[in-house]
Amino acid sequence: MNTGDILRKNLDNLGKEDFKRFRVKLRDQGSIAWNALEVADVSDTVDKMMQVFVEKAVPKAVQILESINVRNVAQQLSREWNADRFKSEEPNLEIDRLIIDDQEDVALWTHVTLQGFETLPDFTTKQMQALQKQMGECEEVTPENSGSLSVRQFLGSRGRCSNLRRLCEALKRVSRQDVVDVMHSQKTLLPQLGPKEKEEVKISDLKFSVWHQLTVALSVEREDGHDWRWLADKLGIPATYRDLWRQNYSNPAEKVLDSWKSKIREATMGGLFDHMIAMEREDLADLL
């Protein structure tokens, strides 16, 4: 089965609304005009993607599927594509290495993530210089004899940076949110990467859709206690308030976050992310 057939087979598994969201995200990439996608069926869409992205069509599709939270299709597509490329071998987990502490070399990026990096524009010299300035502990990163450096070369090399979370913040500040988004597609690294939004963004500035999804999920009480009650306790909210909210509100997590908003220096995206990770709720940290 060739790449186009594998892509076509998996996109056929999308529902009508998910397929429309997929085409909209594909349009937003800027490589295929909307008039070629608006009424396109799966075969037409795959044909366009193969023409434009060639061998990068599947990594591009996986990246878009991840971004619209259709991860089951993204994972199946990735598995089938790797199995086809490497025949009867195990799916390729090609990795490069990045030092993420002072002494240990850790296998970092999966093949799919590296493929995602390849779809992104190169770093310009100006961006590289800005990253170098912000990441004071990093070794020299200015590209030699070139005006740019590929994302994969930078992030797939050794010894670039000792702190992934700080690197993500630096990338956001040089307007490379696209790189941060692909890094976050590797869910196993989420605790080290931090939130997708800038750390200092106030929780009061959370998008309503994210706020609603987060608080509703957090309000569901779990046997392990890793829910709104855990957060309320960590934030020092008195038990009397917790009892009152539990009795009178269907979404008590919203009351917890509303109460926390007043502590401007603490109530940030970075702070909330840390609480979700500490609570072992990476599903909620991934929303931020």
C-alpha positions in Angstrom: 0.0 0.0 0.0 1.5 3.4 -1.0 1.5 6.6 1.1 -1.5 8.0 -0.7 -3.6 4.9 0.0 -2.6 4.8 3.6 -3.5 8.5 4.0 -6.8 8.0 2.2 -7.7 4.9 4.3 -7.2 6.7 7.6 -8.8 10.0 6.6 -11.9 8.0 5.6 -12.2 7.2 9.3 -12.9 10.8 10.1 -16.5 11.9 10.8 -18.0 14.7 8.7 -17.2 17.5 11.2 -13.7 16.2 11.9 -12.9 16.0 8.2 -14.1 19.6 7.8 -11.9 20.7 10.7 -9.0 18.9 9.1 -9.5 20.7 5.8 -9.7 24.1 7.6 -6.5 23.4 9.5 -4.9 22.3 6.2 -6.0 25.5 4.6 -4.5 27.5 7.5 -1.1 26.0 6.7 -1.2 28.3 3.6 0.0 25.8 1.1 -3.3 24.7 -0.4 -6.0 27.3 -1.4 -9.5 27.0 0.3 -11.2 26.8 -3.1 -9.4 23.5 -3.7 -10.5 22.2 -0.3 -13.9 23.6 0.5 -15.9 20.8 -1.3 -13.1 18.3 -1.6 -13.7 14.7 -0.6 -11.0 12.5 1.0 -9.5 11.4 -2.4 -9.3 15.0 -3.6 -7.7 16.2 -0.4 -5.2 13.4 -0.4 -4.3 14.1 -4.0 -3.7 17.8 -3.2 -1.6 16.9 -0.1 0.6 14.4 -2.1 1.1 17.0 -4.8 2.1 19.8 -2.3 3.9 17.9 0.5 5.0 14.7 -1.3 6.9 12.5 1.2 5.9 14.9 4.1 2.1 14.4 3.5 1.7 11.9 6.3 3.7 13.8 8.9 1.7 16.9 7.9 -1.6 15.0 8.3 -0.5 13.5 11.7 0.3 17.0 12.9 -3.1 18.4 11.9 -4.9 15.4 13.4 -3.1 15.9 16.7 -4.0 19.6 16.6 -7.7 18.9 16.2 -7.6 16.2 19.0 -8.3 13.2 16.7 -5.4 11.4 18.2 -6.7 7.8 17.6 -6.6 8.4 13.9 -3.3 10.2 14.1 -1.7 7.3 15.9 -3.2 4.7 13.6 -2.0 6.7 10.5 1.5 7.0 12.0 1.7 3.3 12.8 0.5 2.1 9.4 2.8 4.5 7.6 5.8 3.5 9.6 5.0 -0.2 9.2 4.8 0.3 5.4 8.0 2.2 5.3 9.9 -0.3 7.4 8.0 -3.4 6.2 7.8 -6.0 8.9 10.0 -4.2 11.4 8.7 -2.5 14.5 7.5 1.1 13.9 10.6 3.4 13.6 11.3 5.2 16.8 14.2 7.2 15.2 15.5 9.6 17.8 18.1 12.2 18.1 19.4 13.3 21.5 19.2 16.5 23.5 20.9 17.1 26.9 18.0 18.0 29.3 20.1 18.0 32.4 23.7 18.6 33.1 24.8 15.0 33.2 22.4 12.7 31.3 22.0 12.3 27.6 18.3 11.3 27.1 16.7 9.8 24.0 14.2 12.5 23.1 12.3 12.9 19.9 10.3 10.2 18.2 10.3 9.7 14.5 6.9 11.3 14.1 7.9 14.4 16.1 11.1 14.7 14.0 9.0 14.5 10.8 6.8 17.2 12.3 9.8 19.5 12.7 10.7 18.9 9.0 7.4 20.5 8.0 8.2 23.8 9.7 10.0 26.8 8.3 13.7 27.1 9.2 14.9 29.4 11.9 16.2 32.7 10.6 19.5 34.1 11.7 17.7 36.8 13.7 15.5 34.1 15.5 18.6 32.0 16.2 20.4 35.0 17.7 17.4 35.9 19.8 17.2 32.3 21.1 20.9 32.4 21.9 20.5 35.6 23.9 17.6 34.3 25.9 19.1 30.9 26.5 22.2 32.1 28.1 23.4 28.6 29.2 23.1 27.2 25.7 26.1 26.7 23.5 26.6 28.8 20.3 23.6 28.2 18.0 24.1 30.8 15.3 24.2 28.8 12.0 27.6 28.8 10.3 27.9 29.9 6.7 24.1 30.1 6.3 21.2 32.4 6.9 19.0 29.7 8.5 18.9 26.5 10.4 16.3 23.8 10.1 14.1 23.1 13.2 15.1 19.4 13.1 18.8 20.3 13.0 18.4 22.5 16.0 16.1 20.4 18.1 17.5 17.1 17.0 21.1 17.8 17.8 23.0 17.2 21.0 23.7 19.6 23.8 21.5 22.5 22.5 19.9 23.4 25.8 19.7 22.2 29.4 16.1 23.2 30.0 13.3 22.3 27.6 10.7 24.5 29.4 12.9 27.5 29.2 13.5 26.7 25.6 9.8 26.6 24.9 9.4 30.0 26.5 12.2 31.4 24.4 10.6 30.0 21.2 7.3 31.7 22.1 9.1 35.0 22.5 10.6 34.8 19.0 7.2 34.0 17.5 7.9 30.3 16.9 4.7 28.9 18.5 4.6 26.5 15.6 7.7 24.8 16.9 6.3 24.7 20.5 3.1 23.0 19.2 5.0 20.2 17.4 7.1 19.7 20.5 3.9 19.3 22.5 2.7 16.6 20.2 5.1 14.3 22.0 3.0 13.8 25.1 5.6 11.9 27.0 7.6 15.2 27.3 4.7 17.3 28.5 5.9 17.8 32.1 9.3 19.0 30.9 7.8 21.3 28.2 5.4 23.5 30.3 2.2 25.0 28.9 1.7 25.9 25.2 0.7 29.4 26.2 3.2 31.8 27.7 3.9 31.0 31.3 3.0 34.5 32.6 -0.4 34.7 31.0 -3.1 35.1 33.7 -5.7 32.4 34.1 -8.3 35.1 33.8 -7.2 35.4 30.2 -7.9 31.7 29.4 -10.1 31.2 26.3 -13.6 30.5 27.4 -13.6 27.1 25.6 -10.5 26.0 27.5 -11.8 27.4 30.8 -15.0 25.5 30.4 -13.4 22.3 29.3 -10.9 22.4 32.1 -13.3 23.3 34.9 -15.9 20.8 33.9 -13.4 18.0 33.8 -11.8 19.1 37.0 -15.2 19.2 38.8 -15.7 15.5 38.2 -14.8 13.9 41.5 -12.4 10.9 41.3 -11.7 8.1 43.7 -8.0 9.2 43.9 -9.1 12.7 44.8 -7.2 14.2 41.9 -9.8 16.8 41.1 -11.1 20.2 42.2 -10.8 19.3 45.9 -7.1 18.6 45.6 -6.5 22.0 43.9 -8.6 23.8 46.5 -6.6 22.2 49.3 -3.3 23.2 47.6 -4.5 26.8 47.2 -5.4 27.0 50.8 -9.1 27.4 50.3 -11.0 26.8 53.7 -13.0 23.6 54.0 -16.2 25.6 54.7 -16.0 27.2 51.2 -15.3 23.8 49.7 -18.3 22.3 51.4 -20.5 25.2 50.3 -19.4 25.0 46.6 -19.8 21.2 46.6 -23.4 21.6 47.7 -24.5 24.5 45.6 -22.5 24.4 42.3 -22.3 21.9 39.5 -18.9 23.3 38.5 -17.0 23.9 41.8 -13.7 24.0 40.0 -14.8 27.3 38.5 -15.3 28.7 41.9 -11.8 27.5 42.9 -10.2 29.2 39.9 -12.3 32.4 40.4 -11.0 32.5 44.0 -7.4 32.1 42.9 -7.6 34.8 40.2 -7.1 37.5 42.8 -3.5 36.3 43.5 -2.2 37.8 40.3 1.4 36.7 40.6 0.5 33.1 41.3 -2.6 32.6 39.1 -0.8 32.2 35.8 -0.8 29.6 33.1 2.6 28.3 34.3 1.3 28.0 37.9 -1.9 26.2 36.9 0.1 23.9 34.6 2.4 22.9 37.5 -0.6 22.2 39.7 -2.1 19.9 37.1 1.2 18.0 36.6 1.6 17.7 40.4 -1.9 16.3 40.6 -1.0 13.8 37.9 -3.6 15.3 35.6 -1.6 15.6 32.4 -4.9 15.4 30.4 -5.8 18.8 31.9 -2.2 20.2 31.7 -2.3 19.4 28.0 -5.2 22.0 27.6 -3.0 24.9 28.7 
